[in-house]
Amino acid sequence: MPYIAARVSLGNVAQAMGKSRTALYKLWPTQHDFWVDLTLYLVYQNDFSQHRDEMPWRVARANHERTPRPPTGETVDALRVGGNIAQDVVLNDIWVIVRAALLGYPAVPGFAALRQHVEEIRLRDLAAQTSQILDVMGHRAKPPFDAYDIAAAMWCFSDGVAIANRFLPHVAEMRLMLDDGEGRRDWGVISYASRTALIGMTQPGEQPDGPGGSADDDPAGFQLIPSIDPDVRWTRRQREALATAAQAFLDSLQPARDASDELLIPEHLSVARVARAAGVSRQAIYDVWPTPTEMMVDLFHHVRTAQRANLLRAFDVAFASANMRPGDLVERIVELAIGQHDGGPDPRLTFLPDAANPHVQRIFRLGHERFVDQLSDRVDRLLAGQPLRDGVELAHVGTLWAALMEGGRRLRRTNPGALRSGSVRDGTPSTLGAAARALFEHSVGDEVAAPIGFTTPAPSASRPPTFSSPPRRAAR
């Protein structure tokens, strides 16, 4: 079974450590056994390499009863500054890439339990931070949602932008210049997405006691799962070899100065294996693709084209539905874009480690502008042509909606209970549906900007109505 760790062989590790391959084969009977352990080791390094208090989303508890609420303009700017800092942290963290790339492959035993355990704790931490922000804003989550739901939405936005930026670096360079009454200020795309969730999924009011607290309230805390504690699972010599292998893996993700244009062809996608699976000769494969790199480039193009088409189709199918309220229309688009959860690997993420390769960059750029234009047209139709907030463009909204969908699909796979499910048929709102509505509604312009803490002016009679909230539901 192929794993992402197959990028590093026992031979590579032996050479780096100055040891013989025979010495390492005494630690792992087969190359496959080594790949399984290296994959788990990478998960460990990703999820447990930092103390909780050092995590970028971890914030010390504040005594909010003694914290004076700042003026509205200062609150908005605090969101901007904090959001821009968080964006820089996320985009410069190579482990974000490793975390997503692991989902491009079948999971090794123990992977799913570890990832769900860790992401639940991280989301609770982020929910506690979100709850603190809402206290300062004087806001509460709109029922049936809570701070945890808002944190999950911001998580999905950030994850989607980070992965898109790996393939297409200029995505994170998009900046929004917004004026909230204090002059035009610079917002990164992730900080703006978080702003839409914090405003669009909330309303003025005090927060009730309930879900959304810190993992400090969980007696299990941040304990390691014994089966993947490195001191328990591996010997000292194995840990030394795995540490060397992990560093070699991380180095392989960085663009080399003398980088070759050739793609690293995974063993399970060799020409011989593809020919055998297709029931043809290797020469028949070479008649179509003169080199393995060209074969992989076409495969990536096929995968990327299919995913883009699925996002566009979600709008088209929903638009064709008759007698659907605006709020339900957004929910239906999200339903179609996310699709059914099959728990399988995401083929696009298989290419994530090689995202810096010029071939992969070219394929990702190929048709990207046309895709954004097509997506922008559909967003414009959804908004009924309403003018956007000054400083916001349709391309910003479309890009963030696509990021929300991509991040949502990954979070649903790694932590299925993190996202509130919804259904147009049952009239229940979902986390992603509410986040999408918040993105669309907050991006629509108003005659007077509505800063945090004030009610948005009602639309005039001549202006198409904004999306209405779907019926509430009692539980997640």
Wavefront OBJ file of the C-alpha trace (Angstrom):
o trace
v 0.000 0.000 0.000
v 1.482 3.414 -0.940
v 2.205 6.015 1.716
v 3.489 9.545 1.523
v 6.613 8.398 3.381
v 7.652 6.422 0.290
v 9.498 9.588 -0.756
v 12.251 8.458 1.630
v 13.872 5.014 1.381
v 15.919 3.074 3.874
v 18.840 3.578 1.514
v 18.457 7.372 1.814
v 18.436 7.137 5.592
v 21.416 4.764 5.723
v 23.467 7.155 3.587
v 22.513 10.182 5.715
v 23.399 8.351 8.937
v 26.601 6.806 7.628
v 25.249 3.314 8.248
v 24.705 0.272 6.079
v 21.295 -0.660 4.734
v 21.712 -4.012 6.431
v 21.895 -2.289 9.812
v 18.569 -0.550 9.166
v 16.909 -3.680 7.847
v 17.598 -5.179 11.260
v 15.289 -2.491 12.642
v 12.574 -2.908 10.002
v 12.110 -6.249 8.206
v 10.796 -4.567 5.038
v 10.774 -1.180 3.349
v 6.989 -1.182 3.782
v 7.284 -1.553 7.569
v 9.645 1.418 7.601
v 7.228 3.547 5.567
v 4.379 2.764 7.967
v 6.472 3.815 10.959
v 7.810 6.923 9.219
v 4.265 7.997 8.344
v 3.212 7.640 11.978
v 6.358 9.436 13.105
v 5.526 12.345 10.799
v 2.047 12.477 12.306
v 3.604 12.530 15.773
v 6.010 15.337 14.845
v 3.174 17.285 13.265
v 0.717 16.955 16.117
v 2.826 16.680 19.241
v 6.075 18.477 18.403
v 4.943 21.650 20.193
v 3.692 22.138 23.710
v 0.075 23.261 23.764
v 0.977 26.662 25.144
v 3.272 27.208 22.143
v 0.601 26.468 19.559
v -0.147 29.569 17.422
v -3.865 29.486 18.245
v -3.290 29.010 21.988
v -4.143 32.081 24.031
v -3.758 32.452 27.788
v -7.038 32.857 29.576
v -7.946 36.467 30.297
v -10.118 37.845 33.045
v -12.778 39.354 30.820
v -14.849 40.596 33.732
v -12.073 43.123 34.315
v -11.329 43.823 30.670
v -12.993 47.034 29.476
v -14.654 46.673 26.126
v -12.764 48.812 23.579
v -14.448 51.135 21.126
v -15.860 49.424 18.051
v -13.192 50.720 15.688
v -10.439 49.403 17.921
v -12.120 45.991 18.063
v -12.223 45.785 14.282
v -8.578 46.738 13.985
v -7.618 44.228 16.666
v -9.284 41.532 14.561
v -7.318 42.705 11.538
v -3.943 42.723 13.302
v -4.526 39.375 14.998
v -5.868 37.815 11.814
v -2.936 38.993 9.704
v -0.477 37.584 12.247
v -2.322 34.259 12.303
v -2.245 34.173 8.491
v 1.543 34.582 8.461
v 1.906 31.775 11.021
v -0.292 29.379 9.052
v 1.290 30.078 5.684
v 4.838 29.677 6.996
v 4.198 26.431 8.874
v 5.465 23.514 6.762
v 3.587 21.105 9.024
v 0.303 22.467 7.678
v 1.407 21.102 4.310
v 2.488 17.763 5.789
v -0.828 17.445 7.611
v -2.813 17.896 4.414
v -0.469 15.855 2.219
v -0.956 12.845 4.493
v -4.625 12.871 3.456
v -3.661 12.220 -0.157
v -2.807 8.656 0.773
v -4.511 5.758 2.561
v -4.171 6.098 6.314
v -1.880 3.808 8.253
v -3.276 2.037 11.352
v -3.736 4.439 14.227
v -3.639 7.520 12.000
v -7.351 8.365 12.139
v -7.622 8.074 15.933
v -4.545 10.236 16.454
v -5.624 12.953 14.062
v -9.154 13.168 15.395
v -7.898 13.272 18.994
v -5.485 16.110 18.274
v -7.742 18.179 16.041
v -10.544 18.038 18.573
v -8.225 19.470 21.222
v -6.937 22.136 18.840
v -10.459 23.120 17.869
v -11.455 23.411 21.526
v -8.495 25.694 22.108
v -9.463 27.794 19.103
v -13.080 27.816 20.315
v -11.935 29.139 23.712
v -10.009 31.893 21.948
v -13.051 32.625 19.773
v -15.227 32.837 22.868
v -12.851 35.418 24.332
v -12.992 37.453 21.122
v -16.790 37.388 21.166
v -16.761 38.590 24.791
v -14.699 41.606 23.763
v -16.940 42.216 20.760
v -20.071 41.995 22.910
v -21.404 39.323 20.577
v -22.752 35.794 20.861
v -23.101 33.075 18.237
v -26.413 32.968 16.411
v -28.421 29.908 17.489
v -28.026 27.027 16.989
v -24.295 27.713 16.644
v -21.651 28.340 19.292
v -18.018 29.443 19.493
v -16.870 25.950 18.517
v -18.796 26.179 15.217
v -17.258 29.560 14.433
v -13.795 28.186 15.243
v -14.395 25.232 12.905
v -15.427 27.609 10.112
v -12.283 29.723 10.563
v -10.206 26.515 10.630
v -11.655 25.474 7.243
v -11.038 28.881 5.666
v -7.414 28.903 6.872
v -6.712 25.335 5.807
v -8.176 25.890 2.336
v -6.179 29.074 1.725
v -2.939 27.524 3.033
v -3.155 24.543 0.675
v -4.227 26.639 -2.327
v -1.321 28.970 -1.621
v 1.110 26.048 -1.714
v 0.076 25.319 -5.301
v -0.490 28.933 -6.306
v 1.645 31.242 -4.145
v -0.053 34.466 -5.182
v -3.312 33.420 -3.467
v -2.091 34.637 -0.073
v -0.808 37.831 -1.656
v -4.394 38.949 -2.239
v -5.082 41.872 0.097
v -8.328 43.675 0.879
v -8.289 47.385 1.734
v -11.316 48.067 3.924
v -12.500 51.235 5.635
v -14.392 50.689 8.899
v -14.492 54.354 9.756
v -10.826 54.652 10.728
v -9.345 54.863 7.237
v -8.458 52.117 4.795
v -6.688 49.168 6.455
v -4.983 46.122 4.997
v -6.635 42.699 5.518
v -5.160 39.369 4.443
v -7.547 36.849 2.892
v -7.510 34.576 5.957
v -8.042 37.444 8.395
v -10.914 38.722 6.231
v -12.490 35.248 6.132
v -12.255 35.047 9.932
v -13.836 38.485 10.151
v -16.833 37.362 8.086
v -17.370 34.349 10.370
v -16.968 36.356 13.582
v -19.463 38.966 12.374
v -21.795 36.983 10.126
v -22.277 34.012 12.465
v -22.846 36.185 15.546
v -25.202 38.803 16.916
v -24.994 41.389 19.718
v -25.505 39.883 23.155
v -23.871 38.104 26.060
v -22.621 34.567 25.531
v -24.465 31.765 27.335
v -22.642 29.030 29.196
v -22.215 25.966 27.028
v -20.038 24.353 24.372
v -16.966 26.048 23.051
v -14.697 25.918 26.082
v -11.024 25.075 26.258
v -9.605 21.576 26.316
v -8.464 22.497 29.837
v -11.975 21.454 30.890
v -11.320 17.945 29.556
v -9.667 15.714 32.171
v -8.079 13.682 29.374
v -6.316 16.869 28.313
v -3.554 16.584 25.796
v -2.357 13.099 26.681
v -0.553 11.047 24.087
v -2.230 7.969 22.718
v 0.103 5.219 24.000
v 0.197 3.343 20.694
v 1.864 6.296 18.961
v 3.993 7.658 21.798
v 7.468 7.396 20.210
v 9.092 6.355 23.487
v 6.656 3.462 23.700
v 6.372 2.442 20.075
v 10.019 2.610 18.923
v 13.468 1.801 20.264
v 16.142 4.470 20.626
v 17.891 3.327 17.417
v 14.616 3.392 15.518
v 13.832 6.889 16.790
v 17.238 8.112 15.632
v 16.662 6.672 12.162
v 13.111 8.056 11.996
v 14.300 11.528 13.025
v 16.839 11.459 10.171
v 14.186 10.205 7.756
v 11.682 12.872 8.849
v 14.222 15.625 8.206
v 14.955 14.154 4.769
v 11.229 14.168 4.079
v 10.869 17.825 5.099
v 13.884 18.756 2.976
v 12.203 17.092 -0.011
v 9.281 19.523 0.335
v 11.479 22.600 -0.019
v 12.267 23.937 -3.511
v 15.888 23.117 -4.295
v 18.071 25.799 -5.860
v 19.087 23.405 -8.607
v 15.644 21.802 -8.773
v 15.027 19.422 -11.631
v 11.926 19.811 -13.747
v 11.295 16.096 -13.317
v 8.600 15.043 -10.886
v 9.244 12.478 -8.206
v 7.264 9.481 -9.436
v 5.805 7.460 -6.557
v 6.649 3.783 -6.725
v 2.988 2.814 -6.871
v 2.565 4.979 -10.015
v 5.520 3.660 -11.976
v 5.051 3.079 -15.685
v 5.315 -0.671 -15.121
v 2.522 -0.673 -12.542
v 0.258 1.564 -14.618
v 0.778 -0.676 -17.646
v 0.036 -3.788 -15.618
v -3.141 -2.255 -14.163
v -4.292 -1.188 -17.655
v -3.455 -4.555 -19.182
v -1.112 -3.074 -21.779
v 2.613 -3.063 -22.408
v 4.967 -0.457 -21.004
v 5.673 0.655 -24.561
v 1.976 1.433 -24.991
v 2.224 3.809 -22.026
v 5.368 5.424 -23.447
v 3.586 5.870 -26.799
v 1.131 8.159 -25.001
v 3.530 9.766 -22.514
v 7.208 9.834 -23.550
v 8.265 10.359 -19.916
v 6.795 9.458 -16.505
v 6.710 13.168 -15.637
v 4.379 13.877 -18.569
v 2.122 11.060 -17.405
v 1.954 12.542 -13.907
v 1.337 16.043 -15.245
v -1.674 14.831 -17.232
v -2.957 12.940 -14.192
v -2.750 16.058 -12.042
v -4.458 18.117 -14.741
v -7.301 15.578 -14.875
v -7.729 15.598 -11.087
v -7.648 19.379 -10.826
v -10.082 19.887 -13.714
v -12.571 17.469 -12.161
v -12.443 19.233 -8.792
v -12.956 22.654 -10.324
v -15.892 21.360 -12.369
v -17.499 19.948 -9.228
v -17.390 23.332 -7.475
v -18.944 25.105 -10.460
v -21.559 22.388 -10.903
v -22.736 22.904 -7.332
v -23.925 26.405 -8.218
v -25.510 25.346 -11.500
v -27.522 22.475 -10.011
v -28.687 24.617 -7.091
v -29.714 27.462 -9.414
v -31.838 24.999 -11.368
v -33.829 24.129 -8.242
v -37.249 25.766 -8.184
v -38.910 27.609 -5.288
v -35.889 27.730 -3.001
v -35.376 30.487 -0.444
v -32.062 32.394 -0.647
v -30.800 30.941 2.644
v -31.645 27.415 1.510
v -29.992 28.087 -1.824
v -26.637 28.715 -0.135
v -27.075 25.575 1.971
v -27.875 23.542 -1.146
v -24.782 24.827 -2.965
v -22.636 23.779 -0.017
v -24.302 20.347 0.108
v -23.512 19.753 -3.553
v -19.953 21.091 -3.338
v -19.016 18.980 -0.318
v -20.640 15.816 -1.631
v -20.918 12.523 0.169
v -18.221 11.643 2.685
v -16.415 8.510 1.536
v -13.391 8.732 3.827
v -11.034 8.084 0.937
v -7.841 9.946 0.089
v -7.917 13.187 -1.865
v -5.932 12.560 -5.090
v -4.964 16.214 -5.501
v -3.142 16.128 -2.176
v -0.895 13.370 -3.519
v 0.804 16.144 -5.513
v 1.093 18.532 -2.560
v 4.696 17.600 -1.633
v 5.711 18.471 -5.209
v 3.707 21.706 -5.365
v 6.880 23.747 -5.914
v 7.710 21.768 -9.059
v 7.326 23.974 -12.159
v 5.161 21.365 -13.898
v 2.704 21.197 -11.007
v 2.685 24.998 -10.716
v 1.949 25.312 -14.426
v -0.956 22.852 -14.272
v -2.459 24.559 -11.237
v -2.205 27.939 -12.965
v -3.621 26.470 -16.165
v -7.209 27.590 -16.349
v -7.106 29.131 -12.869
v -8.034 32.629 -14.019
v -10.855 31.231 -16.136
v -12.063 29.158 -13.169
v -12.049 32.222 -10.899
v -13.949 34.200 -13.544
v -16.558 31.424 -13.851
v -16.860 31.152 -10.083
v -17.160 34.939 -9.763
v -20.007 34.967 -12.291
v -21.894 32.418 -10.213
v -21.272 34.296 -6.966
v -22.521 37.480 -8.644
v -25.689 35.682 -9.702
v -26.168 34.312 -6.197
v -25.857 37.841 -4.800
v -28.399 39.065 -7.360
v -25.908 41.623 -8.630
v -25.736 43.519 -5.340
v -22.682 45.775 -5.111
v -19.882 44.478 -2.941
v -18.370 46.173 0.080
v -15.769 48.750 -0.961
v -12.408 46.959 -1.190
v -13.913 43.497 -1.759
v -13.974 41.883 -5.206
v -15.872 38.898 -6.552
v -12.560 37.088 -7.005
v -11.907 37.429 -3.250
v -15.316 36.008 -2.367
v -15.099 33.158 -4.881
v -11.580 32.191 -3.806
v -12.566 32.129 -0.131
v -15.726 30.124 -0.822
v -13.657 27.506 -2.680
v -11.150 27.473 0.206
v -13.991 26.942 2.699
v -15.260 23.952 0.713
v -11.803 22.379 0.354
v -10.942 22.926 4.024
v -14.360 21.632 5.042
v -13.909 18.402 3.142
v -10.576 17.766 4.859
v -11.853 18.563 8.359
v -14.879 16.335 7.826
v -12.536 13.480 6.984
v -10.138 13.952 9.904
v -12.689 14.939 12.566
v -16.198 14.047 11.335
v -17.950 15.403 14.423
v -16.369 18.850 14.196
v -18.765 20.200 11.583
v -22.464 20.547 12.257
v -24.418 18.755 9.528
v -27.299 20.421 7.765
v -30.018 19.577 5.299
v -32.150 21.717 3.031
v -34.834 19.043 3.137
v -34.972 19.090 6.942
v -34.454 22.839 7.211
v -31.362 22.468 9.378
v -28.324 24.742 8.920
v -24.777 23.395 8.681
v -21.557 24.968 9.917
v -20.221 25.354 6.381
v -23.551 26.664 5.109
v -23.639 29.326 7.827
v -20.001 30.266 7.151
v -20.724 30.563 3.423
v -23.754 32.778 4.077
v -21.667 34.922 6.420
v -19.014 35.311 3.721
v -21.568 36.312 1.092
v -23.634 38.615 3.325
v -20.683 40.413 4.893
v -19.097 41.004 1.486
v -22.164 42.835 0.192
v -21.798 46.594 0.446
v -23.929 48.920 2.527
v -24.538 52.612 2.137
v -23.008 52.991 5.591
v -20.429 50.512 6.795
v -21.709 48.548 9.781
v -18.850 48.083 12.236
v -18.935 45.400 14.920
v -21.380 46.094 17.693
v -23.993 47.819 15.533
v -26.907 46.420 13.577
v -26.524 46.304 9.818
v -28.944 48.756 8.173
v -31.943 47.037 6.579
v -31.868 46.870 2.777
v -33.952 49.396 0.927
v -37.083 48.317 -0.926
v -35.355 48.725 -4.286
v -32.481 46.505 -3.261
v -32.718 42.709 -3.491
v -33.066 41.126 -0.032
v -30.062 39.522 1.621
v -30.153 35.879 2.543
v -32.596 34.896 5.232
v -31.566 32.601 8.063
v -32.863 29.028 7.788
v -34.878 27.458 10.626
v -32.958 26.700 13.770
v -32.261 23.266 15.158
v -31.702 22.202 18.723
v -28.533 20.105 18.705
v -25.387 19.385 16.743
l 1 2 3 4 5 6 7 8 9 10 11 12 13 14 15 16 17 18 19 20 21 22 23 24 25 26 27 28 29 30 31 32 33 34 35 36 37 38 39 40 41 42 43 44 45 46 47 48 49 50 51 52 53 54 55 56 57 58 59 60 61 62 63 64 65 66 67 68 69 70 71 72 73 74 75 76 77 78 79 80 81 82 83 84 85 86 87 88 89 90 91 92 93 94 95 96 97 98 99 100 101 102 103 104 105 106 107 108 109 110 111 112 113 114 115 116 117 118 119 120 121 122 123 124 125 126 127 128 129 130 131 132 133 134 135 136 137 138 139 140 141 142 143 144 145 146 147 148 149 150 151 152 153 154 155 156 157 158 159 160 161 162 163 164 165 166 167 168 169 170 171 172 173 174 175 176 177 178 179 180 181 182 183 184 185 186 187 188 189 190 191 192 193 194 195 196 197 198 199 200 201 202 203 204 205 206 207 208 209 210 211 212 213 214 215 216 217 218 219 220 221 222 223 224 225 226 227 228 229 230 231 232 233 234 235 236 237 238 239 240 241 242 243 244 245 246 247 248 249 250 251 252 253 254 255 256 257 258 259 260 261 262 263 264 265 266 267 268 269 270 271 272 273 274 275 276 277 278 279 280 281 282 283 284 285 286 287 288 289 290 291 292 293 294 295 296 297 298 299 300 301 302 303 304 305 306 307 308 309 310 311 312 313 314 315 316 317 318 319 320 321 322 323 324 325 326 327 328 329 330 331 332 333 334 335 336 337 338 339 340 341 342 343 344 345 346 347 348 349 350 351 352 353 354 355 356 357 358 359 360 361 362 363 364 365 366 367 368 369 370 371 372 373 374 375 376 377 378 379 380 381 382 383 384 385 386 387 388 389 390 391 392 393 394 395 396 397 398 399 400 401 402 403 404 405 406 407 408 409 410 411 412 413 414 415 416 417 418 419 420 421 422 423 424 425 426 427 428 429 430 431 432 433 434 435 436 437 438 439 440 441 442 443 444 445 446 447 448 449 450 451 452 453 454 455 456 457 458 459 460 461 462 463 464 465 466 467 468 469 470 471 472 473 474 475 476
